[in-house]
Amino acid sequence: MSEQSAPLADDFPAWPAERGEAAYAPAWVAEGSETGAWMEAEAPRVGETGVARAGADLTRVTLEEVAHGRAETLRRWLLLDDGVRHLAILTAEPGGLREHTPGELAADLMHDPAVDQTRLTDMLAG
């Protein structure tokens, strides 16, 4: 699971979709010129980079790996995030990409009866 050094192709949104419904793509997102250019009403949610928006510059994205399922994706994000660079969690949706926050994945897992809550708590506390 190594980082790809080449920017993503324009057809990247189709790529995770080919890997199945539960495929998530942790990807590094370099800061771009639009970082401070969002109008207040359009600003990305806390924890998002905005790279999944229509017209975003996908050359700023460098794929780290593909993870399968919310729990594995959250575990990988917790291991990879260095607090300096932006690590986005992307999935494919019809018509484009969707960006997920780690908090969104954790909240989904907290409400999933199939998830071992003790392991999830340990993972988040670590």
C-alpha positions as CSV (number, residue, x, y, z in Angstrom):
1,M,0.0,0.0,0.0
2,S,2.3,2.7,-1.2
3,E,1.6,6.3,-2.2
4,Q,1.2,6.9,-5.9
5,S,3.3,9.9,-7.0
6,A,1.3,10.7,-10.1
7,P,-1.7,13.0,-9.9
8,L,-5.1,11.3,-10.4
9,A,-6.6,11.1,-13.8
10,D,-9.7,13.0,-14.7
11,D,-11.6,9.7,-14.6
12,F,-10.6,9.0,-11.0
13,P,-14.2,9.0,-9.8
14,A,-14.8,5.8,-11.9
15,W,-11.8,4.1,-10.3
16,P,-13.0,3.5,-6.7
17,A,-16.4,2.5,-8.1
18,E,-14.7,-0.4,-10.0
19,R,-13.4,-1.7,-6.6
20,G,-16.9,-2.2,-5.1
21,E,-19.4,-0.4,-2.9
22,A,-17.3,-0.5,0.3
23,A,-14.1,0.9,-1.3
24,Y,-12.7,4.0,0.2
25,A,-9.7,5.9,-1.1
26,P,-7.5,7.7,1.5
27,A,-5.7,10.3,-0.5
28,W,-3.4,13.2,0.2
29,V,-4.6,16.6,-1.0
30,A,-2.1,19.4,-1.6
31,E,-3.3,22.8,-0.8
32,G,-4.6,24.6,-3.8
33,S,-5.4,28.2,-4.7
34,E,-9.1,27.7,-3.7
35,T,-8.3,26.9,-0.1
36,G,-9.5,30.3,1.1
37,A,-11.7,31.1,-1.8
38,W,-14.8,29.3,-0.7
39,M,-17.7,31.6,-0.1
40,E,-18.9,31.2,3.5
41,A,-22.1,29.4,2.5
42,E,-20.1,27.0,0.4
43,A,-17.2,26.2,2.7
44,P,-16.4,22.5,3.1
45,R,-17.5,20.8,6.4
46,V,-14.8,20.7,9.1
47,G,-12.5,17.8,8.2
48,E,-13.1,18.0,4.5
49,T,-10.7,19.4,1.8
50,G,-13.4,20.3,-0.7
51,V,-11.7,18.1,-3.4
52,A,-14.9,16.1,-4.1
53,R,-16.7,19.2,-5.3
54,A,-17.5,19.6,-8.9
55,G,-14.7,21.4,-10.7
56,A,-12.1,20.6,-8.0
57,D,-8.5,20.3,-9.2
58,L,-7.8,16.6,-9.0
59,T,-4.1,17.2,-9.8
60,R,-3.9,18.1,-6.1
61,V,-4.8,14.5,-5.1
62,T,-2.3,11.7,-4.6
63,L,-3.8,8.3,-3.8
64,E,-2.4,6.6,-0.8
65,E,-4.3,3.3,-1.0
66,V,-7.7,1.7,-1.2
67,A,-9.4,0.5,2.0
68,H,-12.5,-1.7,2.2
69,G,-15.2,-0.9,4.7
70,R,-15.7,2.0,7.2
71,A,-13.8,0.3,10.0
72,E,-10.7,-0.5,8.0
73,T,-10.7,3.0,6.4
74,L,-11.0,4.7,9.7
75,R,-8.2,2.5,11.1
76,R,-5.9,3.3,8.1
77,W,-6.8,7.1,8.4
78,L,-5.8,7.1,12.1
79,L,-2.5,5.4,11.2
80,L,-1.7,7.6,8.2
81,D,-2.8,11.1,9.2
82,D,0.3,13.1,10.2
83,G,-1.6,16.2,11.2
84,V,0.4,18.3,8.7
85,R,-0.9,17.3,5.3
86,H,-4.5,16.9,4.3
87,L,-5.6,13.2,4.2
88,A,-9.0,13.0,2.5
89,I,-11.3,9.9,2.5
90,L,-13.0,9.6,-0.9
91,T,-15.6,7.3,-2.4
92,A,-17.2,7.2,-5.8
93,E,-20.8,8.2,-6.2
94,P,-22.8,8.5,-9.4
95,G,-21.6,11.6,-11.1
96,G,-18.4,12.2,-9.0
97,L,-16.6,11.8,-5.7
98,R,-17.8,12.0,-2.2
99,E,-15.6,13.1,0.7
100,H,-16.0,11.6,4.1
101,T,-14.7,12.9,7.4
102,P,-13.2,10.5,10.0
103,G,-15.8,11.7,12.4
104,E,-18.6,10.7,10.0
105,L,-17.1,7.2,9.7
106,A,-16.7,6.9,13.5
107,A,-20.3,8.0,14.0
108,D,-21.6,5.4,11.5
109,L,-19.6,2.7,13.2
110,M,-20.8,3.7,16.7
111,H,-24.4,3.1,15.5
112,D,-23.7,-0.2,13.7
113,P,-24.8,-3.1,15.9
114,A,-22.3,-5.4,14.0
115,V,-19.3,-3.4,15.2
116,D,-17.4,-4.4,18.3
117,Q,-17.8,-1.2,20.3
118,T,-14.9,-2.1,22.7
119,R,-12.5,-2.5,19.7
120,L,-13.8,0.7,18.1
121,T,-13.3,2.7,21.4
122,D,-9.8,1.3,21.8
123,M,-9.0,2.2,18.2
124,L,-10.3,5.8,18.6
125,A,-8.5,6.2,22.0
126,G,-5.2,5.0,20.6
